[in-house]
């Protein structure tokens, strides 16, 4: 079942266009195309409409091609094997820059950064992020119903652990005043690590110790208190997902900005 959103993807495009003029260098959301009249259509269509001057709206995504970032990297491995790591770093830095600007300028969280949503744009010679179907604006979280819809299970595959912890809280009855036990959060955290495809590629003890220290600092409290603490560094979430995809050495440190 599709999660409901206060802002549909075309609405997010409007926000980007207004507050982040060079968004197109990094992102390709679905856009609303307006100011097209039926007079531009063929005569057959004109006959089926009484008002041939009425505007209509359609949605579309600007052309960016269909080569996923993983396929682009494989192509480079065949053609220019010596430059792959350098190119991966270049692609990563470009997308990280875009995500930083997206958070700063628009307060939008993409929330579904994954390989399938990163396309190499041949016209601009850089990777572009698409599909804002799971995205939200930070202000959407001020409404409890929106909060439940956004953090409704299942979460996107590359969602950060903070989001999964929030989901485990807000989907409980009376979550705002309910006391959250530290061990429940730790269990959720450890379960996430065991299910994470990156778990085996990292030092599990280092990852776990880092998060245990973070959870201890949260202290036991009401669901509302814990959720607000977990939301403090929302602007790092998308970049944490990006790191997983590019397997960078920049480990996502909970509770710290990049």
PyMOL commands that set and color helices and strands:
alter all, ss='L'
color gray80, all
select helices_A, chain A and resi 9-19+23-25+38-40+43-47+69-79+81-106+115-117+138-142+144-150+161-170+182-195+199-201+204-218+223-230+234-246
alter helices_A, ss='H'
color red, helices_A
select strands_A, chain A and resi 27-28+31-37+55-60+108-109+118-121+126-130+136-137+179-180+221-222
alter strands_A, ss='S'
color yellow, strands_A
deselect
rebuild
show_as cartoon
